[in-house]
Amino acid sequence: MSRKSDVRMKLKHVMLEMMDEMPFDRITVKEICSRANASRVTFYTWYDDKYDLLEDYFTDLQQTASGDFDELQKKNNPENSALKSFENLLDCIMNLYRSSYAFFKHMGRGRDEEIFSRCSRKILQYFELFTDEYMNELHPVFGSRETSAFLCSGLWKFADAEITQGKPSGQIRKDAGKLLAILLHSDLFPGEKRNAEKSAAKAE
């Protein structure tokens, strides 16, 4: 790993540590640099401000999730089924949540609103691009933006409610997958509903 990558990783690590101690709006670049043993000149060589540092961390998360998704698609969805693709997307998000809990724990109820709003926008943008890809197959009743907002917010809140109840991660994934399947086979997605009905008819 290059020195540049090593220092940037250290800055992001310190940012996460400080988020355990205070809301994001109270974190300063000066304190991040002090704890990371990095100069402010070094910081501003790579980032405009602490929000830019946060965006870089979001990029890391997105790259991890995208890599995980690509592997899942190759492994169990060679036909590129929309339903299986959404299930794989749900899996990679759940995997990311578990592996990056030090960050995502700040997004629950009553936590850091700044982190929640910024990360929610990023996840929604990713979901919208993903939904766009399958518009012709799913034929959602509403547009991709509205549909993505409904799926993303609904599934996130659903998982958050189950986490609050103390359910194990495996059960949360199973329940979320069941909810996703119900939604994709509903009248909200006429295309997927027709596909399911055709498959059922062939099975008979």
VMD Tcl script that draws the C-alpha trace (Angstrom):
set ca {
  {0.00 0.00 0.00}
  {1.35 3.46 -0.91}
  {2.03 6.09 1.74}
  {-0.74 8.22 0.22}
  {-3.30 5.42 0.58}
  {-2.05 4.64 4.07}
  {-2.48 8.25 5.27}
  {-5.91 8.60 3.68}
  {-7.02 5.37 5.33}
  {-5.73 6.69 8.67}
  {-7.73 9.92 8.26}
  {-10.93 7.96 7.59}
  {-10.24 5.65 10.52}
  {-9.80 8.62 12.85}
  {-13.00 10.17 11.50}
  {-14.90 6.97 12.40}
  {-13.38 6.96 15.89}
  {-14.42 10.55 16.46}
  {-17.97 9.80 15.32}
  {-18.22 7.53 18.37}
  {-17.47 10.52 20.57}
  {-19.45 13.37 19.02}
  {-21.90 14.35 16.26}
  {-20.31 14.80 12.86}
  {-20.98 18.56 12.80}
  {-18.69 18.98 15.83}
  {-15.76 17.14 14.25}
  {-13.04 19.46 12.94}
  {-10.35 18.95 10.34}
  {-7.80 20.23 12.85}
  {-8.65 17.48 15.36}
  {-8.77 14.77 12.67}
  {-5.27 15.75 11.56}
  {-3.97 15.92 15.12}
  {-5.18 12.43 15.97}
  {-3.99 11.01 12.64}
  {-0.56 12.61 13.02}
  {-1.05 14.28 9.63}
  {-0.56 17.92 8.72}
  {-3.47 20.06 7.55}
  {-1.48 20.71 4.37}
  {-1.55 16.97 3.72}
  {-5.28 16.81 4.45}
  {-6.12 19.67 2.08}
  {-3.94 18.13 -0.63}
  {-6.59 15.42 -0.96}
  {-9.78 16.84 0.54}
  {-11.64 20.15 0.45}
  {-13.12 19.64 3.91}
  {-14.40 16.97 6.30}
  {-17.44 16.38 4.06}
  {-15.11 15.53 1.20}
  {-13.39 13.02 3.49}
  {-16.79 11.54 4.28}
  {-17.58 11.31 0.54}
  {-14.32 9.41 0.04}
  {-15.44 6.95 2.71}
  {-18.79 6.58 0.92}
  {-16.85 5.78 -2.25}
  {-14.98 3.02 -0.41}
  {-18.30 1.55 0.76}
  {-19.80 1.72 -2.73}
  {-16.79 0.01 -4.30}
  {-16.96 -2.76 -1.70}
  {-20.69 -3.26 -2.28}
  {-20.29 -3.20 -6.08}
  {-17.54 -5.81 -5.96}
  {-19.61 -8.02 -3.69}
  {-22.65 -7.63 -5.96}
  {-20.66 -8.57 -9.08}
  {-19.43 -11.74 -7.36}
  {-22.93 -12.70 -6.27}
  {-24.26 -12.13 -9.79}
  {-21.58 -14.36 -11.32}
  {-22.15 -17.04 -8.70}
  {-25.93 -17.39 -8.63}
  {-27.51 -15.20 -11.30}
  {-25.93 -15.90 -14.71}
  {-29.31 -15.28 -16.39}
  {-29.44 -11.76 -14.87}
  {-32.93 -12.20 -13.45}
  {-34.33 -8.95 -12.03}
  {-35.70 -10.67 -8.91}
  {-32.41 -12.46 -8.19}
  {-30.50 -9.27 -8.90}
  {-32.53 -7.39 -6.28}
  {-31.97 -10.24 -3.82}
  {-28.23 -10.07 -4.49}
  {-28.33 -6.30 -4.01}
  {-30.05 -6.82 -0.67}
  {-27.41 -9.38 0.29}
  {-24.49 -7.11 -0.54}
  {-26.06 -4.22 1.41}
  {-26.58 -6.50 4.43}
  {-23.00 -7.77 4.11}
  {-21.75 -4.20 3.96}
  {-23.83 -3.26 7.00}
  {-22.27 -6.08 9.04}
  {-18.69 -5.45 7.88}
  {-18.94 -1.66 8.34}
  {-21.09 -1.55 11.45}
  {-18.70 0.97 13.04}
  {-20.09 3.45 10.52}
  {-23.69 2.31 10.01}
  {-24.47 2.25 13.72}
  {-24.60 6.06 13.49}
  {-27.55 5.89 11.10}
  {-30.17 4.50 13.48}
  {-32.98 6.35 15.19}
  {-31.85 9.35 17.19}
  {-28.31 9.11 15.84}
  {-26.33 11.56 13.73}
  {-28.78 13.22 11.31}
  {-25.98 14.60 9.12}
  {-24.54 11.13 8.53}
  {-28.00 9.63 8.03}
  {-29.12 12.17 5.41}
  {-25.90 12.07 3.40}
  {-25.61 8.28 3.40}
  {-29.31 7.83 2.64}
  {-28.94 10.00 -0.46}
  {-25.99 7.91 -1.64}
  {-27.83 4.62 -1.13}
  {-30.92 6.00 -2.87}
  {-28.86 7.15 -5.88}
  {-27.33 3.69 -6.16}
  {-30.76 2.04 -5.85}
  {-32.16 4.34 -8.54}
  {-29.41 3.48 -11.03}
  {-29.99 -0.19 -10.27}
  {-33.76 0.08 -10.77}
  {-33.25 1.91 -14.09}
  {-31.41 -1.14 -15.40}
  {-34.44 -3.38 -14.90}
  {-37.23 -0.95 -15.82}
  {-38.07 -2.79 -19.06}
  {-38.30 -6.14 -17.30}
  {-40.18 -5.08 -14.18}
  {-42.44 -2.38 -15.68}
  {-42.99 -0.62 -12.33}
  {-46.22 1.35 -12.05}
  {-44.26 4.40 -10.94}
  {-40.98 5.88 -12.18}
  {-37.56 4.59 -11.15}
  {-36.95 7.47 -8.70}
  {-40.25 6.99 -6.85}
  {-39.91 3.20 -6.92}
  {-36.32 3.33 -5.66}
  {-37.26 5.70 -2.84}
  {-40.05 3.35 -1.75}
  {-37.93 0.19 -1.88}
  {-34.80 1.72 -0.37}
  {-36.49 3.60 2.48}
  {-38.94 0.80 3.19}
  {-36.35 -1.96 3.37}
  {-33.96 0.18 5.41}
  {-36.64 1.09 7.96}
  {-37.84 -2.52 8.04}
  {-34.32 -3.79 8.80}
  {-33.79 -1.01 11.36}
  {-37.00 -1.99 13.17}
  {-35.88 -5.63 13.35}
  {-32.40 -4.61 14.52}
  {-34.03 -2.57 17.29}
  {-35.93 -5.72 18.34}
  {-32.62 -7.55 18.66}
  {-33.19 -10.06 15.86}
  {-30.07 -11.86 14.56}
  {-28.66 -10.70 11.22}
  {-29.55 -13.98 9.48}
  {-33.21 -13.63 10.43}
  {-33.26 -9.97 9.39}
  {-31.87 -10.90 5.95}
  {-34.45 -13.68 5.61}
  {-37.34 -11.41 6.59}
  {-36.15 -8.57 4.35}
  {-35.80 -10.99 1.44}
  {-39.35 -12.24 1.99}
  {-40.66 -8.66 2.02}
  {-38.71 -7.83 -1.16}
  {-40.13 -10.89 -2.96}
  {-43.69 -9.92 -1.95}
  {-43.16 -6.39 -3.27}
  {-41.60 -7.50 -6.57}
  {-44.44 -9.98 -7.18}
  {-47.10 -7.40 -6.36}
  {-49.08 -5.13 -8.68}
  {-46.35 -2.51 -8.18}
  {-44.23 -4.52 -10.67}
  {-46.54 -5.96 -13.37}
  {-43.59 -7.32 -15.36}
  {-42.19 -9.44 -12.54}
  {-45.68 -10.53 -11.53}
  {-46.35 -11.83 -15.06}
  {-43.00 -13.64 -15.06}
  {-43.87 -15.34 -11.77}
  {-47.29 -16.39 -13.05}
  {-45.76 -17.85 -16.23}
  {-43.21 -19.79 -14.18}
  {-45.95 -21.14 -11.93}
  {-48.03 -22.19 -14.94}
  {-45.07 -24.05 -16.47}
  {-44.42 -25.84 -13.17}
  {-47.97 -27.16 -13.19}
}
mol new
graphics top color blue
foreach p $ca { graphics top sphere $p radius 0.5 }
foreach p [lrange $ca 0 end-1] q [lrange $ca 1 end] { graphics top cylinder $p $q radius 0.2 }
display resetview
